[in-house]
């Protein structure tokens, strides 16, 4: 009799755990942004162009563009790298603000895929998504800001770009 109760309890635990795991997996799939997959190229840690997966936003004198090799040197004016991860809710919130409000006048925000750009992360000392790095015309770092705790474009402008 005790053996039967133990088996029923064990079966109940297994079923409940399996259902919880399945529910979590479905939740992750439903809430994840699948429009941007990391683009990993053999032999390089640089991110390739995102082939239209980043909507280029240009309003006033600002622009929001995808990272590609050579883009820093090709882009004139003030520029900042935005290390974005598609799975990061804070990153998605900031990007939503950028698309709604437009980039700040005079600034080009260059979206860098956090997951597939290891060499850029290392070069600029980036250890957390939502990091913004001001860069000069030759790619030199001019400053860094992490927007993780206050993920809004207004906070980035107030604390870093103004």
N, C-alpha and C positions, 0 to 999 in steps of 0.2 A: 504494500500500500504506500509506504513512504517513498519508494522508488518511483512510483507513478506520479506522485505530487511533485517530486524534484524534477522529473522529466517535463511535466506540464509547465512548471515555473521557468525552467530553462528554455523551453520552446517559446513561451511568452516573451521572455527577455530577447531572444533571437529575433522574433517577429517584430517586436516594437523597435529594436535597434535598427533592423533592416528598413523598416518604414521611415524612421527618422532620417536615416542616411539618404534614402531615396528622395525624401522631401527636401532635404538640404541641397542635394544635387540639382533637383528641379529648380529650386529657388535661385541657385547660383547661375544656372543657365538662363533663366528668365530675366535676371537683373544684370547680367554681364553685357557689355557693349562689344558686339562681335563685328562691328564695322571696320575695326582696325586690328589686324593680326600683325604680330611682330614680323618684320621682314629680315630674316637672318640670311646673310650671304656667306657662302663658303670662302674662307680665307680672309675675312675682314670683320671688324667690329663696328664699322661705320654703318649708319642707317642709310638704306637706299631711299630714293624718293618714294613717297607713299601713293603715287599714281592716282591722284585725285581723291584719295580717301580723306584728306583734310580739305575742308571747304576753305578756299582762299577768301579772306574777308578783308576788304579795303574800304575804309570810310574816312573821309577827311584826309589827313596826311598819315594815317596809320595803316599797317597791314598785318595779317596773320597768315603765315605760310608754313608749309612743311619743310623739314630739314632735308637737305640733300648735300652730297659732297660739293664743296666750293661755294655754297650759298652765302656763307658769312662774308667772303671776299667780294661776292657779286652784289651784295646788298649795301646800299649807301645809307648814311644817317645812323641814328641811334638804333641799336638792335639788342634783343635779349633772347636767350635760349630758354624755352619752357620745357622742362623735363616732365613729360606726361606719360602716364600709364593708363591704358584703356580700362583696366579693372579697378582703378582708383576713384572712389566717389568724389573726393576733393578735387582731383584733376578734372573730372567731368563737370563739376560745378564751375570751376574757373573757366573752362573752355566754353561752357554755355554763356557765361557772362561776356566773354570776348566776342562771341558770335552775336549776342543781343546788342551789346553796347558799341561794339567795334573797338579795335585797338586804340590805345591813347594816341593822340595826334603827335606825329613826328617819330613814332616808335614802330619798329617791325618786330613782331613776336614770332619767333621761329620755333615751331613745335618739334620736339625731339622725342622719339619713342624711348622711354626709360628702359624698357626690357631689352631692346636689341642694340643699344648704343653704349656698350660697356666702355669702349675706349674714350668716348666723349665724357662719360661719367667720371672716369679716372682722371682725365686731363683737367677737368674743372672741379674735382673733389666733391662730386655729387653723390650723396648716399641715401637720398630720399626723394621720391617723386614729389611733385609740386615745387621743385626747386627752379628758381629763375636765376640766370647768370647773364649779367651785362657783358657784352663782348665788344672789343674794338674791331677795326677794319681788318686786322690780321689775325683775329681770333683770340687775342689776349683777354684774359679775364679782368673785368673792371669792377666786379662786385658780385655778391651772391645773396639771395634771399629765399627762404623757405616759407611757403604759404600754406603749409599743412594745417596749422591750427586756426587760421582764418582764411578759408579758401574762397576768396572773392577777388574779382578784378579790382574793385574799389580799394581793397586793402593793399593789393600789390602796388597800385598807383600811388596810394597815400604813403606807404612805408618804403617804397623802393624806386619808383620811376619818377616821382615828382621832385 
